[in-house]
Amino acid sequence: DHTERLVGETAAIQRDAEAYHALAEGAKFDYAALLEGRRAEVAATVERLQDDFRKANPAYEEMEGIVAGVPELADFDVIIDAGSDAGDPENAVPFSIETPAGKTFKQPGNFNYLVETAVYGTEPKFQAEGVKADLDGDGKVEFGEAVPDADFLVATARDFAETSKELDAAARKWEPEAQDVFTALVVMTPTMSEYFESWKNSRFIAGSKATQKAFVTSSRLGDIADILGGLVLVYDSVRPRIAKVDPDQASQTGQSV
């Protein structure tokens, strides 16, 4: 259900990224001229892209506990949500972005990070150069106003949509076994502890002083709730097996979750 949902949501991201790219192409990628002539259209398209991401993010996060916790599917988590950029070689994503104009962004980070920081303007290197992202024309650039590099954004959106289809296909072929389920629970539940520090450093706590570029759309607490919600569903499916071995422990774990 969730992989199919992600396919639909990333298709929406691609659709609006293509529309944004067409706007930029129409202005010959002169973003200052684009804003001068079609500011309202740019603002509306960027707003749609932000809304697309807000919908796509939980579509993935709610199933992340299973995708990241199962060895057969775990590579998709690195690509979509957990992988770093080339500055962290050990944890970097295994792909680069090749844009229609021929520019290469080598191991730039995971797709959720790329799309979010591009459409919210929190990563300068994914923004159009030499233009002030004043989408409402009030002379100021406030949080959420962004003029993404259309070349980068459309390439990223296309690759994200394709990867979502690949995950959907892999999930349909995957045949869950008990060992997979227990592995997902054991591997993923402890990862929640590190997320709280990320939450404390986010815009939701630090406000405009935050230096964290991602998780500006929804709180890390929402991320935690989405992941744990999936793991609770997983646990409910194996609780009868645990109860056969230790009924008290099965009950305690259920209450603790």
SVG drawing of the C-alpha trace seen along z (x, -y; Angstrom):
<svg xmlns="http://www.w3.org/2000/svg" viewBox="-2 -45 36 66">
<polyline fill="none" stroke="black" stroke-width="0.4" points="0.0,0.0 2.7,-2.5 5.0,-1.8 2.1,-2.3 1.3,-5.5 4.9,-6.7 4.9,-6.1 1.9,-8.4 3.3,-11.1 6.7,-11.2 4.9,-11.3 3.2,-14.5 6.6,-15.9 7.9,-15.0 4.9,-16.6 5.3,-19.9 9.1,-19.8 8.6,-19.4 6.2,-22.4 8.7,-24.5 11.5,-23.4 9.3,-24.5 8.8,-27.9 12.6,-28.4 13.3,-27.1 10.8,-29.6 12.9,-32.4 16.1,-30.7 16.9,-30.0 17.3,-33.7 15.7,-33.5 15.6,-37.3 13.6,-37.7 11.4,-34.7 10.5,-36.3 9.9,-39.7 7.6,-38.3 6.0,-35.3 6.5,-35.7 3.0,-34.5 3.3,-31.3 6.7,-30.6 5.4,-31.1 2.3,-28.8 4.5,-26.1 7.0,-26.1 4.1,-26.0 2.7,-23.0 6.1,-21.3 6.2,-21.9 2.8,-20.4 3.8,-17.4 6.8,-16.8 4.7,-17.1 2.5,-14.3 5.3,-12.1 7.4,-12.3 5.0,-10.3 4.2,-7.9 7.8,-6.8 8.4,-7.4 5.4,-5.2 7.1,-2.2 10.7,-3.1 10.8,-0.8 10.3,2.2 12.3,0.9 15.3,-0.1 15.1,2.9 14.9,5.7 18.3,6.5 16.6,7.2 15.1,3.7 17.5,1.6 19.5,0.1 16.3,-1.8 16.3,-3.5 19.9,-4.8 18.8,-6.2 15.5,-7.7 15.9,-8.8 19.0,-7.9 22.1,-8.3 24.5,-11.2 26.4,-13.2 29.9,-12.7 31.3,-14.5 30.5,-11.4 31.9,-8.6 31.0,-5.7 27.3,-6.6 27.0,-8.4 24.3,-7.6 25.3,-5.3 24.2,-7.6 24.8,-11.0 22.4,-13.4 23.0,-14.0 21.0,-17.0 19.5,-17.7 22.1,-20.4 24.9,-17.9 25.9,-19.0 26.8,-16.3 26.0,-16.5 28.1,-13.7 26.5,-11.8 24.5,-14.8 22.4,-13.1 19.2,-11.2 16.1,-12.0 14.0,-13.3 16.8,-15.7 17.4,-16.8 13.7,-17.6 12.9,-19.2 16.0,-21.5 15.5,-22.5 11.9,-23.5 12.2,-25.1 15.4,-26.9 17.5,-25.7 20.3,-24.3 21.9,-27.2 23.7,-24.9 20.4,-23.6 19.1,-27.1 19.2,-29.3 22.2,-31.6 22.1,-35.3 18.5,-35.8 16.6,-36.9 13.9,-34.4 11.3,-37.0 8.2,-35.1 5.6,-37.5 7.3,-40.6 7.5,-42.3 11.2,-42.9 12.1,-40.3 13.0,-36.6 11.3,-34.7 11.4,-31.0 9.7,-28.9 10.5,-31.3 12.7,-29.5 13.8,-29.6 15.3,-26.1 17.7,-25.3 15.2,-23.9 17.9,-21.8 18.8,-20.1 15.2,-19.8 13.7,-18.1 16.6,-15.6 16.2,-14.8 12.4,-14.5 12.7,-12.1 15.2,-9.9 13.1,-9.9 10.0,-8.8 11.9,-6.0 13.4,-4.8 9.9,-4.7 8.8,-2.4 11.8,-0.2 11.0,0.0 7.4,0.8 8.5,3.7 11.0,5.0 8.4,4.9 5.9,6.9 8.6,9.6 9.6,9.7 8.2,12.6 8.4,11.7 9.7,14.3 9.7,14.2 13.4,13.5 12.8,10.3 10.2,9.1 12.2,9.5 15.2,8.0 13.3,4.9 12.1,4.5 15.5,5.0 17.4,2.8 15.0,-0.1 13.6,-0.7 16.9,-1.9 17.5,-4.4 14.7,-6.7 17.1,-7.9 19.3,-9.9 16.3,-11.6 15.5,-13.6 18.8,-15.5 18.0,-16.3 14.5,-17.5 16.1,-19.8 18.3,-21.4 15.5,-21.9 13.4,-24.9 10.6,-23.6 12.7,-24.2 15.5,-26.6 13.4,-28.7 15.3,-31.0 18.6,-30.2 18.4,-26.6 21.3,-25.4 19.7,-22.1 18.7,-22.2 16.3,-19.2 13.2,-18.4 11.8,-21.9 8.6,-20.5 7.5,-18.3 9.0,-17.8 11.3,-14.9 8.7,-13.9 6.4,-13.3 9.1,-11.2 9.4,-9.2 5.7,-8.7 5.5,-7.5 8.3,-5.0 7.1,-3.7 3.5,-3.5 4.8,-1.1 6.8,0.9 3.8,1.2 1.9,2.8 4.8,5.1 5.0,6.1 1.3,6.8 1.8,9.4 4.5,11.3 3.3,10.9 1.5,14.3 4.8,15.9 6.5,14.1 3.7,15.0 4.2,18.7 7.8,18.3 7.2,15.7 3.6,14.4 4.7,11.8 7.4,10.4 5.1,10.2 2.6,8.3 5.2,5.9 6.7,5.1 3.3,4.3 2.6,1.9 6.0,0.3 5.6,-0.4"/>
</svg>
